């Protein structure tokens, strides 16, 4: 198909074709070279006197990169084995930056080209090797950095002391190298090297003040990345021996761990087909905060450059770390019936990653993100195969932590499902509920949880219909400590109890919406009745411990004996109390009726029980000890429970379970406050009677002594 013609009116204006030099292009298109020329917010860290602080800083990418390019040239000289010290100074007004190294410099006649012309440098030959046949490892490869900094500076002074010629010369570049002045070459005393002094262009960067805190951060980062190399910033010295591990220890000395630190060597062929060797330094440390639920963080560097935007190295390390951990915890996960997710492994992790390699490839000149490299990929995989298995074997606590996180996440999901089901249950009518009639103020209402349907008959006739309700249990309730949330929700008894009271698993008690403010356990006065009470206590304490703090969970003791005397009917709860009653000479016992269960109680006995204002409150002095007690008594691990019973019977206990036994004993501080008050009153009354008797005896003695006299 032919191209169609366009009808145009009059003469068309031609586009103006211009040719701009690299100075104009660099100064007016600085974002293409150094990145954003605007102040942006960056989530990073800064160094404090004793550690590091993560925070959001005001970051100027282009300005920061302009200074870093000068520092990077010093690091490249260090990689070549020529530099041992790097000095950096920032003037008080933050405008003048000085960077100096003690390298070998370079030929003096090349200075104007290096600092004012693009594509001028010594690192274009990517396949160039050192004396041992290994590829050189460098930061700058494009010949843009230092020249771009010079072209965007108001003043740029370069003093080069060339080691081989033993001469120095100073070049001063004014207004982005628009004017160039130079001194005469002369011999020098002291170390060789390069010294750069610059003031960035206010016109190009809008604000030419350099952030002291971020420049100091960059210097310290370089010191950690290059152990043994000495740095000075405004005369403050920074030098580290262990490098990146020391950075991890600075974050958290107790929880910093080294995964591995080694050199991966490989063979490859260059463009000419010649075999060459490569070496990649790999360092991997981590800091684990077991209590943190936050996402993982990376502090990563490639050839000393911070990779703020991550890249291939971070992604590969992260994936292999997750996979290796999942492989190691697979058996534990199956046993716990949970599935380990990535976040179970990574939560609270801080990864510190350092890589030094030949010819790193970044997405752009800003070097914030690394792209894939096949040799690096093989190196990381070999590194992780070697070091991760050892680390996981040594850190069994980490495996347990991962499983616990998976469990809690699984439980959280179950709680969410429980909340949905709970909302539906609240709307449903509970058929077995004998409800209280009060409608306005439900805080006055009490729910009795009774053992068996037969007990409800007695409760129905004896209760205060306005404020007292009841619900019957069929057999013993389930042990919630060994059951899943799903099993508990599907349990009819517990579902009815929760719906009757207005409780939902996984949600705190909403006191305004409770249908009963008190829950009273009413069971037979035998071993089975006591077991039912403890299982109910376990259920409520596992999910709503706040009910116990408010004294809402109580126990009503049913009388074991109904004793008919010549005066009245007395209700006795224990055999010991019955024996004491029999010894009272003032009473004549006509009949004793023993109640085998709640169903055999007389209507009068029911009224005696239900007319009490307060029942025995179950409270815990110490929440942790109470939970430990319940865990020992009802948990899946039977060993502590056996040890507790053996200890009670005078048996010996092993070291492994003594802690559990001690916790259980301490947890017996679970008190029955109402009972304590009654016994205290009885004791004080007895003391008063005893004091009166002593006083009477003393008075009689005085009278007899007076008569004798």
Beta strands, then each sheet from edge to edge (+ up, - down):
strand 1: 39-47
strand 2: 52-60
strand 3: 85-90
strand 4: 96-101
strand 5: 153-162
strand 6: 167-174
strand 7: 179-182
strand 8: 186-187
strand 9: 193-200
strand 10: 230-233
strand 11: 236-238
strand 12: 256-269
strand 13: 275-288
strand 14: 297-302
strand 15: 305-306
strand 16: 349-356
strand 17: 446-451
strand 18: 468-473
strand 19: 518-523
strand 20: 553-557
strand 21: 561-565
strand 22: 569-572
strand 23: 589-594
strand 24: 616-619
strand 25: 671-672
sheet 1: 1+ 2-
sheet 2: 7+ 6- 5+ 9- 4+ 3- 10- 11+
sheet 3: 7+ 6- 8+
sheet 4: 12+ 13- 16+ 14+ 15-
sheet 5: 18+ 17+ 19+ 20+ 24- 25+
sheet 6: 22+ 21- 23+
end
